[in-house]
């Protein structure tokens, strides 16, 4: 079944400065939609609005139903912020358990992680940490996933592997 996410008539201003004006975006399951723009133009703000963590004028709809707190519905929407969101003290095996995902399947796809399930997140490089985070949100059961600056800290090989994964799960 195809699902639709729509953000309509989005307007956002900070201290009188308009950041977003009459924004409309439509996303469908089974497709990858990109959001392009210069730094500071409101892309991250728009994602936080859709996720329900930043309030503004306008509406966000999932299959024509309004939802202003999508962050309370991980089955509906997951969000990967620009910056790392997993507490550094946690071990990989715990994080995968919390997301109800199998670590060995991940390690098969990304062999550099083989035998590292007891490693704490804080001991991973920035690229390794980002790879784990992207994998977790993409493989979790959710209708939609928002990725803010997903390829930060990644090398070209990691980027290609994760693009392949995105194509598979879309």
Phi and psi in radians as a Rosetta constraint file:
Dihedral C 1 N 2 CA 2 C 2 CIRCULARHARMONIC -1.455 0.35
Dihedral N 2 CA 2 C 2 N 3 CIRCULARHARMONIC 2.366 0.35
Dihedral C 2 N 3 CA 3 C 3 CIRCULARHARMONIC -2.053 0.35
Dihedral N 3 CA 3 C 3 N 4 CIRCULARHARMONIC 2.636 0.35
Dihedral C 3 N 4 CA 4 C 4 CIRCULARHARMONIC -2.209 0.35
Dihedral N 4 CA 4 C 4 N 5 CIRCULARHARMONIC 2.337 0.35
Dihedral C 4 N 5 CA 5 C 5 CIRCULARHARMONIC -1.970 0.35
Dihedral N 5 CA 5 C 5 N 6 CIRCULARHARMONIC 2.251 0.35
Dihedral C 5 N 6 CA 6 C 6 CIRCULARHARMONIC -2.303 0.35
Dihedral N 6 CA 6 C 6 N 7 CIRCULARHARMONIC 2.339 0.35
Dihedral C 6 N 7 CA 7 C 7 CIRCULARHARMONIC -2.023 0.35
Dihedral N 7 CA 7 C 7 N 8 CIRCULARHARMONIC 2.217 0.35
Dihedral C 7 N 8 CA 8 C 8 CIRCULARHARMONIC -2.357 0.35
Dihedral N 8 CA 8 C 8 N 9 CIRCULARHARMONIC 2.431 0.35
Dihedral C 8 N 9 CA 9 C 9 CIRCULARHARMONIC 0.999 0.35
Dihedral N 9 CA 9 C 9 N 10 CIRCULARHARMONIC 0.629 0.35
Dihedral C 9 N 10 CA 10 C 10 CIRCULARHARMONIC -1.283 0.35
Dihedral N 10 CA 10 C 10 N 11 CIRCULARHARMONIC 2.228 0.35
Dihedral C 10 N 11 CA 11 C 11 CIRCULARHARMONIC -2.352 0.35
Dihedral N 11 CA 11 C 11 N 12 CIRCULARHARMONIC 2.328 0.35
Dihedral C 11 N 12 CA 12 C 12 CIRCULARHARMONIC -2.516 0.35
Dihedral N 12 CA 12 C 12 N 13 CIRCULARHARMONIC 2.348 0.35
Dihedral C 12 N 13 CA 13 C 13 CIRCULARHARMONIC -2.422 0.35
Dihedral N 13 CA 13 C 13 N 14 CIRCULARHARMONIC 2.544 0.35
Dihedral C 13 N 14 CA 14 C 14 CIRCULARHARMONIC -2.131 0.35
Dihedral N 14 CA 14 C 14 N 15 CIRCULARHARMONIC 2.155 0.35
Dihedral C 14 N 15 CA 15 C 15 CIRCULARHARMONIC 0.880 0.35
Dihedral N 15 CA 15 C 15 N 16 CIRCULARHARMONIC 0.745 0.35
Dihedral C 15 N 16 CA 16 C 16 CIRCULARHARMONIC 1.430 0.35
Dihedral N 16 CA 16 C 16 N 17 CIRCULARHARMONIC -0.152 0.35
Dihedral C 16 N 17 CA 17 C 17 CIRCULARHARMONIC -1.583 0.35
Dihedral N 17 CA 17 C 17 N 18 CIRCULARHARMONIC 2.103 0.35
Dihedral C 17 N 18 CA 18 C 18 CIRCULARHARMONIC -1.284 0.35
Dihedral N 18 CA 18 C 18 N 19 CIRCULARHARMONIC 2.182 0.35
Dihedral C 18 N 19 CA 19 C 19 CIRCULARHARMONIC -1.745 0.35
Dihedral N 19 CA 19 C 19 N 20 CIRCULARHARMONIC -0.810 0.35
Dihedral C 19 N 20 CA 20 C 20 CIRCULARHARMONIC -2.259 0.35
Dihedral N 20 CA 20 C 20 N 21 CIRCULARHARMONIC 2.358 0.35
Dihedral C 20 N 21 CA 21 C 21 CIRCULARHARMONIC -2.336 0.35
Dihedral N 21 CA 21 C 21 N 22 CIRCULARHARMONIC 2.065 0.35
Dihedral C 21 N 22 CA 22 C 22 CIRCULARHARMONIC 0.874 0.35
Dihedral N 22 CA 22 C 22 N 23 CIRCULARHARMONIC 0.876 0.35
Dihedral C 22 N 23 CA 23 C 23 CIRCULARHARMONIC -1.435 0.35
Dihedral N 23 CA 23 C 23 N 24 CIRCULARHARMONIC 2.391 0.35
Dihedral C 23 N 24 CA 24 C 24 CIRCULARHARMONIC -2.289 0.35
Dihedral N 24 CA 24 C 24 N 25 CIRCULARHARMONIC 2.292 0.35
Dihedral C 24 N 25 CA 25 C 25 CIRCULARHARMONIC -2.485 0.35
Dihedral N 25 CA 25 C 25 N 26 CIRCULARHARMONIC 2.464 0.35
Dihedral C 25 N 26 CA 26 C 26 CIRCULARHARMONIC -2.256 0.35
Dihedral N 26 CA 26 C 26 N 27 CIRCULARHARMONIC 2.275 0.35
Dihedral C 26 N 27 CA 27 C 27 CIRCULARHARMONIC -2.201 0.35
Dihedral N 27 CA 27 C 27 N 28 CIRCULARHARMONIC 2.524 0.35
Dihedral C 27 N 28 CA 28 C 28 CIRCULARHARMONIC -2.194 0.35
Dihedral N 28 CA 28 C 28 N 29 CIRCULARHARMONIC 2.552 0.35
Dihedral C 28 N 29 CA 29 C 29 CIRCULARHARMONIC -1.111 0.35
Dihedral N 29 CA 29 C 29 N 30 CIRCULARHARMONIC 2.583 0.35
Dihedral C 29 N 30 CA 30 C 30 CIRCULARHARMONIC 1.533 0.35
Dihedral N 30 CA 30 C 30 N 31 CIRCULARHARMONIC -0.018 0.35
Dihedral C 30 N 31 CA 31 C 31 CIRCULARHARMONIC -2.269 0.35
Dihedral N 31 CA 31 C 31 N 32 CIRCULARHARMONIC 2.700 0.35
Dihedral C 31 N 32 CA 32 C 32 CIRCULARHARMONIC -1.895 0.35
Dihedral N 32 CA 32 C 32 N 33 CIRCULARHARMONIC 2.186 0.35
Dihedral C 32 N 33 CA 33 C 33 CIRCULARHARMONIC -1.979 0.35
Dihedral N 33 CA 33 C 33 N 34 CIRCULARHARMONIC 2.243 0.35
Dihedral C 33 N 34 CA 34 C 34 CIRCULARHARMONIC -1.793 0.35
Dihedral N 34 CA 34 C 34 N 35 CIRCULARHARMONIC 2.601 0.35
Dihedral C 34 N 35 CA 35 C 35 CIRCULARHARMONIC -2.134 0.35
Dihedral N 35 CA 35 C 35 N 36 CIRCULARHARMONIC 1.960 0.35
Dihedral C 35 N 36 CA 36 C 36 CIRCULARHARMONIC -1.975 0.35
Dihedral N 36 CA 36 C 36 N 37 CIRCULARHARMONIC 2.576 0.35
Dihedral C 36 N 37 CA 37 C 37 CIRCULARHARMONIC 2.999 0.35
Dihedral N 37 CA 37 C 37 N 38 CIRCULARHARMONIC 2.900 0.35
Dihedral C 37 N 38 CA 38 C 38 CIRCULARHARMONIC -1.214 0.35
Dihedral N 38 CA 38 C 38 N 39 CIRCULARHARMONIC 2.873 0.35
Dihedral C 38 N 39 CA 39 C 39 CIRCULARHARMONIC -1.036 0.35
Dihedral N 39 CA 39 C 39 N 40 CIRCULARHARMONIC 2.441 0.35
Dihedral C 39 N 40 CA 40 C 40 CIRCULARHARMONIC 1.350 0.35
Dihedral N 40 CA 40 C 40 N 41 CIRCULARHARMONIC 0.234 0.35
Dihedral C 40 N 41 CA 41 C 41 CIRCULARHARMONIC -1.682 0.35
Dihedral N 41 CA 41 C 41 N 42 CIRCULARHARMONIC -0.009 0.35
Dihedral C 41 N 42 CA 42 C 42 CIRCULARHARMONIC 1.859 0.35
Dihedral N 42 CA 42 C 42 N 43 CIRCULARHARMONIC 0.176 0.35
Dihedral C 42 N 43 CA 43 C 43 CIRCULARHARMONIC -1.091 0.35
Dihedral N 43 CA 43 C 43 N 44 CIRCULARHARMONIC -0.859 0.35
Dihedral C 43 N 44 CA 44 C 44 CIRCULARHARMONIC -1.131 0.35
Dihedral N 44 CA 44 C 44 N 45 CIRCULARHARMONIC -0.677 0.35
Dihedral C 44 N 45 CA 45 C 45 CIRCULARHARMONIC -1.063 0.35
Dihedral N 45 CA 45 C 45 N 46 CIRCULARHARMONIC -0.747 0.35
Dihedral C 45 N 46 CA 46 C 46 CIRCULARHARMONIC -1.071 0.35
Dihedral N 46 CA 46 C 46 N 47 CIRCULARHARMONIC -0.739 0.35
Dihedral C 46 N 47 CA 47 C 47 CIRCULARHARMONIC -1.129 0.35
Dihedral N 47 CA 47 C 47 N 48 CIRCULARHARMONIC -0.697 0.35
Dihedral C 47 N 48 CA 48 C 48 CIRCULARHARMONIC -1.176 0.35
Dihedral N 48 CA 48 C 48 N 49 CIRCULARHARMONIC -0.563 0.35
Dihedral C 48 N 49 CA 49 C 49 CIRCULARHARMONIC -1.148 0.35
Dihedral N 49 CA 49 C 49 N 50 CIRCULARHARMONIC -0.843 0.35
Dihedral C 49 N 50 CA 50 C 50 CIRCULARHARMONIC -1.057 0.35
Dihedral N 50 CA 50 C 50 N 51 CIRCULARHARMONIC -0.708 0.35
Dihedral C 50 N 51 CA 51 C 51 CIRCULARHARMONIC -1.213 0.35
Dihedral N 51 CA 51 C 51 N 52 CIRCULARHARMONIC -0.406 0.35
Dihedral C 51 N 52 CA 52 C 52 CIRCULARHARMONIC 1.716 0.35
Dihedral N 52 CA 52 C 52 N 53 CIRCULARHARMONIC 0.188 0.35
Dihedral C 52 N 53 CA 53 C 53 CIRCULARHARMONIC -1.723 0.35
Dihedral N 53 CA 53 C 53 N 54 CIRCULARHARMONIC -0.067 0.35
Dihedral C 53 N 54 CA 54 C 54 CIRCULARHARMONIC -2.391 0.35
Dihedral N 54 CA 54 C 54 N 55 CIRCULARHARMONIC 2.157 0.35
Dihedral C 54 N 55 CA 55 C 55 CIRCULARHARMONIC -1.685 0.35
Dihedral N 55 CA 55 C 55 N 56 CIRCULARHARMONIC 2.551 0.35
Dihedral C 55 N 56 CA 56 C 56 CIRCULARHARMONIC -2.806 0.35
Dihedral N 56 CA 56 C 56 N 57 CIRCULARHARMONIC -3.059 0.35
Dihedral C 56 N 57 CA 57 C 57 CIRCULARHARMONIC -1.440 0.35
Dihedral N 57 CA 57 C 57 N 58 CIRCULARHARMONIC 2.554 0.35
Dihedral C 57 N 58 CA 58 C 58 CIRCULARHARMONIC 2.114 0.35
Dihedral N 58 CA 58 C 58 N 59 CIRCULARHARMONIC -3.038 0.35
Dihedral C 58 N 59 CA 59 C 59 CIRCULARHARMONIC -2.393 0.35
Dihedral N 59 CA 59 C 59 N 60 CIRCULARHARMONIC 2.626 0.35
Dihedral C 59 N 60 CA 60 C 60 CIRCULARHARMONIC -2.171 0.35
Dihedral N 60 CA 60 C 60 N 61 CIRCULARHARMONIC 2.222 0.35
Dihedral C 60 N 61 CA 61 C 61 CIRCULARHARMONIC -2.247 0.35
Dihedral N 61 CA 61 C 61 N 62 CIRCULARHARMONIC 2.476 0.35
Dihedral C 61 N 62 CA 62 C 62 CIRCULARHARMONIC -2.083 0.35
Dihedral N 62 CA 62 C 62 N 63 CIRCULARHARMONIC 2.008 0.35
Dihedral C 62 N 63 CA 63 C 63 CIRCULARHARMONIC 0.887 0.35
Dihedral N 63 CA 63 C 63 N 64 CIRCULARHARMONIC 0.839 0.35
Dihedral C 63 N 64 CA 64 C 64 CIRCULARHARMONIC 1.222 0.35
Dihedral N 64 CA 64 C 64 N 65 CIRCULARHARMONIC 0.007 0.35
Dihedral C 64 N 65 CA 65 C 65 CIRCULARHARMONIC -1.726 0.35
Dihedral N 65 CA 65 C 65 N 66 CIRCULARHARMONIC 2.271 0.35
Dihedral C 65 N 66 CA 66 C 66 CIRCULARHARMONIC -1.214 0.35
Dihedral N 66 CA 66 C 66 N 67 CIRCULARHARMONIC 2.457 0.35
Dihedral C 66 N 67 CA 67 C 67 CIRCULARHARMONIC -2.640 0.35
Dihedral N 67 CA 67 C 67 N 68 CIRCULARHARMONIC 1.963 0.35
Dihedral C 67 N 68 CA 68 C 68 CIRCULARHARMONIC -1.745 0.35
Dihedral N 68 CA 68 C 68 N 69 CIRCULARHARMONIC -0.036 0.35
Dihedral C 68 N 69 CA 69 C 69 CIRCULARHARMONIC -2.316 0.35
Dihedral N 69 CA 69 C 69 N 70 CIRCULARHARMONIC 0.997 0.35
Dihedral C 69 N 70 CA 70 C 70 CIRCULARHARMONIC -1.081 0.35
Dihedral N 70 CA 70 C 70 N 71 CIRCULARHARMONIC -0.438 0.35
Dihedral C 70 N 71 CA 71 C 71 CIRCULARHARMONIC -1.072 0.35
Dihedral N 71 CA 71 C 71 N 72 CIRCULARHARMONIC -0.304 0.35
Dihedral C 71 N 72 CA 72 C 72 CIRCULARHARMONIC -1.488 0.35
Dihedral N 72 CA 72 C 72 N 73 CIRCULARHARMONIC -0.024 0.35
Dihedral C 72 N 73 CA 73 C 73 CIRCULARHARMONIC -2.221 0.35
Dihedral N 73 CA 73 C 73 N 74 CIRCULARHARMONIC 1.364 0.35
Dihedral C 73 N 74 CA 74 C 74 CIRCULARHARMONIC -1.097 0.35
Dihedral N 74 CA 74 C 74 N 75 CIRCULARHARMONIC -0.333 0.35
Dihedral C 74 N 75 CA 75 C 75 CIRCULARHARMONIC -1.271 0.35
Dihedral N 75 CA 75 C 75 N 76 CIRCULARHARMONIC -0.336 0.35
Dihedral C 75 N 76 CA 76 C 76 CIRCULARHARMONIC -1.690 0.35
Dihedral N 76 CA 76 C 76 N 77 CIRCULARHARMONIC -0.805 0.35
Dihedral C 76 N 77 CA 77 C 77 CIRCULARHARMONIC -2.646 0.35
Dihedral N 77 CA 77 C 77 N 78 CIRCULARHARMONIC 2.332 0.35
Dihedral C 77 N 78 CA 78 C 78 CIRCULARHARMONIC -2.093 0.35
Dihedral N 78 CA 78 C 78 N 79 CIRCULARHARMONIC 2.653 0.35
Dihedral C 78 N 79 CA 79 C 79 CIRCULARHARMONIC -2.333 0.35
Dihedral N 79 CA 79 C 79 N 80 CIRCULARHARMONIC 2.188 0.35
Dihedral C 79 N 80 CA 80 C 80 CIRCULARHARMONIC -1.746 0.35
Dihedral N 80 CA 80 C 80 N 81 CIRCULARHARMONIC 1.880 0.35
Dihedral C 80 N 81 CA 81 C 81 CIRCULARHARMONIC -1.255 0.35
Dihedral N 81 CA 81 C 81 N 82 CIRCULARHARMONIC 2.985 0.35
Dihedral C 81 N 82 CA 82 C 82 CIRCULARHARMONIC -1.057 0.35
Dihedral N 82 CA 82 C 82 N 83 CIRCULARHARMONIC -0.607 0.35
Dihedral C 82 N 83 CA 83 C 83 CIRCULARHARMONIC -1.917 0.35
Dihedral N 83 CA 83 C 83 N 84 CIRCULARHARMONIC 2.720 0.35
Dihedral C 83 N 84 CA 84 C 84 CIRCULARHARMONIC -0.934 0.35
Dihedral N 84 CA 84 C 84 N 85 CIRCULARHARMONIC 2.375 0.35
Dihedral C 84 N 85 CA 85 C 85 CIRCULARHARMONIC -1.999 0.35
Dihedral N 85 CA 85 C 85 N 86 CIRCULARHARMONIC -0.130 0.35
Dihedral C 85 N 86 CA 86 C 86 CIRCULARHARMONIC -1.589 0.35
Dihedral N 86 CA 86 C 86 N 87 CIRCULARHARMONIC 2.224 0.35
Dihedral C 86 N 87 CA 87 C 87 CIRCULARHARMONIC -1.008 0.35
Dihedral N 87 CA 87 C 87 N 88 CIRCULARHARMONIC 2.300 0.35
Dihedral C 87 N 88 CA 88 C 88 CIRCULARHARMONIC -1.095 0.35
Dihedral N 88 CA 88 C 88 N 89 CIRCULARHARMONIC -0.405 0.35
Dihedral C 88 N 89 CA 89 C 89 CIRCULARHARMONIC -1.302 0.35
Dihedral N 89 CA 89 C 89 N 90 CIRCULARHARMONIC -0.316 0.35
Dihedral C 89 N 90 CA 90 C 90 CIRCULARHARMONIC -1.322 0.35
Dihedral N 90 CA 90 C 90 N 91 CIRCULARHARMONIC 2.578 0.35
Dihedral C 90 N 91 CA 91 C 91 CIRCULARHARMONIC -1.569 0.35
Dihedral N 91 CA 91 C 91 N 92 CIRCULARHARMONIC 2.681 0.35
Dihedral C 91 N 92 CA 92 C 92 CIRCULARHARMONIC -0.949 0.35
Dihedral N 92 CA 92 C 92 N 93 CIRCULARHARMONIC -0.782 0.35
Dihedral C 92 N 93 CA 93 C 93 CIRCULARHARMONIC -1.044 0.35
Dihedral N 93 CA 93 C 93 N 94 CIRCULARHARMONIC -0.633 0.35
Dihedral C 93 N 94 CA 94 C 94 CIRCULARHARMONIC -1.200 0.35
Dihedral N 94 CA 94 C 94 N 95 CIRCULARHARMONIC -0.755 0.35
Dihedral C 94 N 95 CA 95 C 95 CIRCULARHARMONIC -1.085 0.35
Dihedral N 95 CA 95 C 95 N 96 CIRCULARHARMONIC -0.782 0.35
Dihedral C 95 N 96 CA 96 C 96 CIRCULARHARMONIC -1.150 0.35
Dihedral N 96 CA 96 C 96 N 97 CIRCULARHARMONIC -0.636 0.35
Dihedral C 96 N 97 CA 97 C 97 CIRCULARHARMONIC -1.126 0.35
Dihedral N 97 CA 97 C 97 N 98 CIRCULARHARMONIC -0.763 0.35
Dihedral C 97 N 98 CA 98 C 98 CIRCULARHARMONIC -1.066 0.35
Dihedral N 98 CA 98 C 98 N 99 CIRCULARHARMONIC -0.586 0.35
Dihedral C 98 N 99 CA 99 C 99 CIRCULARHARMONIC -1.562 0.35
Dihedral N 99 CA 99 C 99 N 100 CIRCULARHARMONIC 0.033 0.35
Dihedral C 99 N 100 CA 100 C 100 CIRCULARHARMONIC 1.027 0.35
Dihedral N 100 CA 100 C 100 N 101 CIRCULARHARMONIC 0.727 0.35
Dihedral C 100 N 101 CA 101 C 101 CIRCULARHARMONIC -2.133 0.35
Dihedral N 101 CA 101 C 101 N 102 CIRCULARHARMONIC 2.653 0.35
Dihedral C 101 N 102 CA 102 C 102 CIRCULARHARMONIC -1.510 0.35
Dihedral N 102 CA 102 C 102 N 103 CIRCULARHARMONIC 2.116 0.35
Dihedral C 102 N 103 CA 103 C 103 CIRCULARHARMONIC -1.144 0.35
Dihedral N 103 CA 103 C 103 N 104 CIRCULARHARMONIC -0.667 0.35
Dihedral C 103 N 104 CA 104 C 104 CIRCULARHARMONIC -1.114 0.35
Dihedral N 104 CA 104 C 104 N 105 CIRCULARHARMONIC -0.596 0.35
Dihedral C 104 N 105 CA 105 C 105 CIRCULARHARMONIC -1.121 0.35
Dihedral N 105 CA 105 C 105 N 106 CIRCULARHARMONIC -0.719 0.35
Dihedral C 105 N 106 CA 106 C 106 CIRCULARHARMONIC -1.097 0.35
Dihedral N 106 CA 106 C 106 N 107 CIRCULARHARMONIC -0.824 0.35
Dihedral C 106 N 107 CA 107 C 107 CIRCULARHARMONIC -1.136 0.35
Dihedral N 107 CA 107 C 107 N 108 CIRCULARHARMONIC -0.527 0.35
Dihedral C 107 N 108 CA 108 C 108 CIRCULARHARMONIC -1.147 0.35
Dihedral N 108 CA 108 C 108 N 109 CIRCULARHARMONIC -0.702 0.35
Dihedral C 108 N 109 CA 109 C 109 CIRCULARHARMONIC -1.303 0.35
Dihedral N 109 CA 109 C 109 N 110 CIRCULARHARMONIC -0.620 0.35
Dihedral C 109 N 110 CA 110 C 110 CIRCULARHARMONIC -2.136 0.35
Dihedral N 110 CA 110 C 110 N 111 CIRCULARHARMONIC 1.466 0.35
Dihedral C 110 N 111 CA 111 C 111 CIRCULARHARMONIC -1.000 0.35
Dihedral N 111 CA 111 C 111 N 112 CIRCULARHARMONIC -0.423 0.35
Dihedral C 111 N 112 CA 112 C 112 CIRCULARHARMONIC -1.082 0.35
Dihedral N 112 CA 112 C 112 N 113 CIRCULARHARMONIC -0.308 0.35
Dihedral C 112 N 113 CA 113 C 113 CIRCULARHARMONIC -1.649 0.35
Dihedral N 113 CA 113 C 113 N 114 CIRCULARHARMONIC 0.009 0.35
Dihedral C 113 N 114 CA 114 C 114 CIRCULARHARMONIC -1.042 0.35
Dihedral N 114 CA 114 C 114 N 115 CIRCULARHARMONIC 2.279 0.35
Dihedral C 114 N 115 CA 115 C 115 CIRCULARHARMONIC 1.301 0.35
Dihedral N 115 CA 115 C 115 N 116 CIRCULARHARMONIC 0.160 0.35
Dihedral C 115 N 116 CA 116 C 116 CIRCULARHARMONIC -1.872 0.35
Dihedral N 116 CA 116 C 116 N 117 CIRCULARHARMONIC 0.293 0.35
Dihedral C 116 N 117 CA 117 C 117 CIRCULARHARMONIC -1.085 0.35
Dihedral N 117 CA 117 C 117 N 118 CIRCULARHARMONIC -0.355 0.35
Dihedral C 117 N 118 CA 118 C 118 CIRCULARHARMONIC -1.635 0.35
Dihedral N 118 CA 118 C 118 N 119 CIRCULARHARMONIC 0.059 0.35
Dihedral C 118 N 119 CA 119 C 119 CIRCULARHARMONIC -1.288 0.35
Dihedral N 119 CA 119 C 119 N 120 CIRCULARHARMONIC 2.402 0.35
Dihedral C 119 N 120 CA 120 C 120 CIRCULARHARMONIC -1.360 0.35
Dihedral N 120 CA 120 C 120 N 121 CIRCULARHARMONIC 2.540 0.35
Dihedral C 120 N 121 CA 121 C 121 CIRCULARHARMONIC -0.959 0.35
Dihedral N 121 CA 121 C 121 N 122 CIRCULARHARMONIC -0.701 0.35
Dihedral C 121 N 122 CA 122 C 122 CIRCULARHARMONIC -1.123 0.35
Dihedral N 122 CA 122 C 122 N 123 CIRCULARHARMONIC -0.299 0.35
Dihedral C 122 N 123 CA 123 C 123 CIRCULARHARMONIC -1.593 0.35
Dihedral N 123 CA 123 C 123 N 124 CIRCULARHARMONIC 0.023 0.35
Dihedral C 123 N 124 CA 124 C 124 CIRCULARHARMONIC -1.534 0.35
Dihedral N 124 CA 124 C 124 N 125 CIRCULARHARMONIC 2.665 0.35
Dihedral C 124 N 125 CA 125 C 125 CIRCULARHARMONIC -1.198 0.35
Dihedral N 125 CA 125 C 125 N 126 CIRCULARHARMONIC 2.899 0.35
Dihedral C 125 N 126 CA 126 C 126 CIRCULARHARMONIC -1.027 0.35
Dihedral N 126 CA 126 C 126 N 127 CIRCULARHARMONIC -0.707 0.35
Dihedral C 126 N 127 CA 127 C 127 CIRCULARHARMONIC -1.209 0.35
Dihedral N 127 CA 127 C 127 N 128 CIRCULARHARMONIC -0.691 0.35
Dihedral C 127 N 128 CA 128 C 128 CIRCULARHARMONIC -1.154 0.35
Dihedral N 128 CA 128 C 128 N 129 CIRCULARHARMONIC -0.733 0.35
Dihedral C 128 N 129 CA 129 C 129 CIRCULARHARMONIC -1.083 0.35
Dihedral N 129 CA 129 C 129 N 130 CIRCULARHARMONIC -0.767 0.35
Dihedral C 129 N 130 CA 130 C 130 CIRCULARHARMONIC -1.149 0.35
Dihedral N 130 CA 130 C 130 N 131 CIRCULARHARMONIC -0.674 0.35
Dihedral C 130 N 131 CA 131 C 131 CIRCULARHARMONIC -1.035 0.35
Dihedral N 131 CA 131 C 131 N 132 CIRCULARHARMONIC -0.800 0.35
Dihedral C 131 N 132 CA 132 C 132 CIRCULARHARMONIC -1.050 0.35
Dihedral N 132 CA 132 C 132 N 133 CIRCULARHARMONIC -0.834 0.35
Dihedral C 132 N 133 CA 133 C 133 CIRCULARHARMONIC -1.091 0.35
Dihedral N 133 CA 133 C 133 N 134 CIRCULARHARMONIC -0.774 0.35
Dihedral C 133 N 134 CA 134 C 134 CIRCULARHARMONIC -1.114 0.35
Dihedral N 134 CA 134 C 134 N 135 CIRCULARHARMONIC -0.789 0.35
Dihedral C 134 N 135 CA 135 C 135 CIRCULARHARMONIC -1.008 0.35
Dihedral N 135 CA 135 C 135 N 136 CIRCULARHARMONIC -0.807 0.35
Dihedral C 135 N 136 CA 136 C 136 CIRCULARHARMONIC -1.038 0.35
Dihedral N 136 CA 136 C 136 N 137 CIRCULARHARMONIC -0.830 0.35
Dihedral C 136 N 137 CA 137 C 137 CIRCULARHARMONIC -1.271 0.35
Dihedral N 137 CA 137 C 137 N 138 CIRCULARHARMONIC -0.597 0.35
Dihedral C 137 N 138 CA 138 C 138 CIRCULARHARMONIC -1.235 0.35
Dihedral N 138 CA 138 C 138 N 139 CIRCULARHARMONIC -0.640 0.35
Dihedral C 138 N 139 CA 139 C 139 CIRCULARHARMONIC -1.527 0.35
Dihedral N 139 CA 139 C 139 N 140 CIRCULARHARMONIC -0.145 0.35
Dihedral C 139 N 140 CA 140 C 140 CIRCULARHARMONIC -1.313 0.35
Dihedral N 140 CA 140 C 140 N 141 CIRCULARHARMONIC 2.677 0.35
Dihedral C 140 N 141 CA 141 C 141 CIRCULARHARMONIC -1.339 0.35
Dihedral N 141 CA 141 C 141 N 142 CIRCULARHARMONIC 1.803 0.35
Dihedral C 141 N 142 CA 142 C 142 CIRCULARHARMONIC -2.673 0.35
Dihedral N 142 CA 142 C 142 N 143 CIRCULARHARMONIC 2.541 0.35
Dihedral C 142 N 143 CA 143 C 143 CIRCULARHARMONIC -1.196 0.35
Dihedral N 143 CA 143 C 143 N 144 CIRCULARHARMONIC -0.713 0.35
Dihedral C 143 N 144 CA 144 C 144 CIRCULARHARMONIC -2.293 0.35
Dihedral N 144 CA 144 C 144 N 145 CIRCULARHARMONIC 2.631 0.35
Dihedral C 144 N 145 CA 145 C 145 CIRCULARHARMONIC -2.359 0.35
Dihedral N 145 CA 145 C 145 N 146 CIRCULARHARMONIC 2.253 0.35
Dihedral C 145 N 146 CA 146 C 146 CIRCULARHARMONIC -1.803 0.35
Dihedral N 146 CA 146 C 146 N 147 CIRCULARHARMONIC 2.243 0.35
Dihedral C 146 N 147 CA 147 C 147 CIRCULARHARMONIC -2.064 0.35
Dihedral N 147 CA 147 C 147 N 148 CIRCULARHARMONIC 1.991 0.35
Dihedral C 147 N 148 CA 148 C 148 CIRCULARHARMONIC -1.731 0.35
Dihedral N 148 CA 148 C 148 N 149 CIRCULARHARMONIC 1.999 0.35
Dihedral C 148 N 149 CA 149 C 149 CIRCULARHARMONIC 0.921 0.35
Dihedral N 149 CA 149 C 149 N 150 CIRCULARHARMONIC 0.977 0.35
Dihedral C 149 N 150 CA 150 C 150 CIRCULARHARMONIC -1.123 0.35
Dihedral N 150 CA 150 C 150 N 151 CIRCULARHARMONIC -0.468 0.35
Dihedral C 150 N 151 CA 151 C 151 CIRCULARHARMONIC -1.688 0.35
Dihedral N 151 CA 151 C 151 N 152 CIRCULARHARMONIC 0.212 0.35
Dihedral C 151 N 152 CA 152 C 152 CIRCULARHARMONIC -1.081 0.35
Dihedral N 152 CA 152 C 152 N 153 CIRCULARHARMONIC 2.354 0.35
Dihedral C 152 N 153 CA 153 C 153 CIRCULARHARMONIC 1.300 0.35
Dihedral N 153 CA 153 C 153 N 154 CIRCULARHARMONIC 0.099 0.35
Dihedral C 153 N 154 CA 154 C 154 CIRCULARHARMONIC -1.743 0.35
Dihedral N 154 CA 154 C 154 N 155 CIRCULARHARMONIC 2.564 0.35
Dihedral C 154 N 155 CA 155 C 155 CIRCULARHARMONIC -1.540 0.35
Dihedral N 155 CA 155 C 155 N 156 CIRCULARHARMONIC 2.931 0.35
Dihedral C 155 N 156 CA 156 C 156 CIRCULARHARMONIC -0.999 0.35
Dihedral N 156 CA 156 C 156 N 157 CIRCULARHARMONIC -0.619 0.35
Dihedral C 156 N 157 CA 157 C 157 CIRCULARHARMONIC -1.188 0.35
Dihedral N 157 CA 157 C 157 N 158 CIRCULARHARMONIC -0.760 0.35
Dihedral C 157 N 158 CA 158 C 158 CIRCULARHARMONIC -1.089 0.35
Dihedral N 158 CA 158 C 158 N 159 CIRCULARHARMONIC -0.728 0.35
Dihedral C 158 N 159 CA 159 C 159 CIRCULARHARMONIC -1.052 0.35
Dihedral N 159 CA 159 C 159 N 160 CIRCULARHARMONIC -0.813 0.35
Dihedral C 159 N 160 CA 160 C 160 CIRCULARHARMONIC -1.096 0.35
Dihedral N 160 CA 160 C 160 N 161 CIRCULARHARMONIC -0.730 0.35
Dihedral C 160 N 161 CA 161 C 161 CIRCULARHARMONIC -1.088 0.35
Dihedral N 161 CA 161 C 161 N 162 CIRCULARHARMONIC -0.714 0.35
Dihedral C 161 N 162 CA 162 C 162 CIRCULARHARMONIC -1.304 0.35
Dihedral N 162 CA 162 C 162 N 163 CIRCULARHARMONIC -0.550 0.35
Dihedral C 162 N 163 CA 163 C 163 CIRCULARHARMONIC -1.102 0.35
Dihedral N 163 CA 163 C 163 N 164 CIRCULARHARMONIC -0.710 0.35
Dihedral C 163 N 164 CA 164 C 164 CIRCULARHARMONIC -1.072 0.35
Dihedral N 164 CA 164 C 164 N 165 CIRCULARHARMONIC -0.754 0.35
Dihedral C 164 N 165 CA 165 C 165 CIRCULARHARMONIC -1.083 0.35
Dihedral N 165 CA 165 C 165 N 166 CIRCULARHARMONIC -0.722 0.35
Dihedral C 165 N 166 CA 166 C 166 CIRCULARHARMONIC -1.047 0.35
Dihedral N 166 CA 166 C 166 N 167 CIRCULARHARMONIC -0.752 0.35
Dihedral C 166 N 167 CA 167 C 167 CIRCULARHARMONIC -1.101 0.35
Dihedral N 167 CA 167 C 167 N 168 CIRCULARHARMONIC -0.645 0.35
Dihedral C 167 N 168 CA 168 C 168 CIRCULARHARMONIC -1.187 0.35
Dihedral N 168 CA 168 C 168 N 169 CIRCULARHARMONIC -0.742 0.35
Dihedral C 168 N 169 CA 169 C 169 CIRCULARHARMONIC -1.566 0.35
Dihedral N 169 CA 169 C 169 N 170 CIRCULARHARMONIC -0.158 0.35
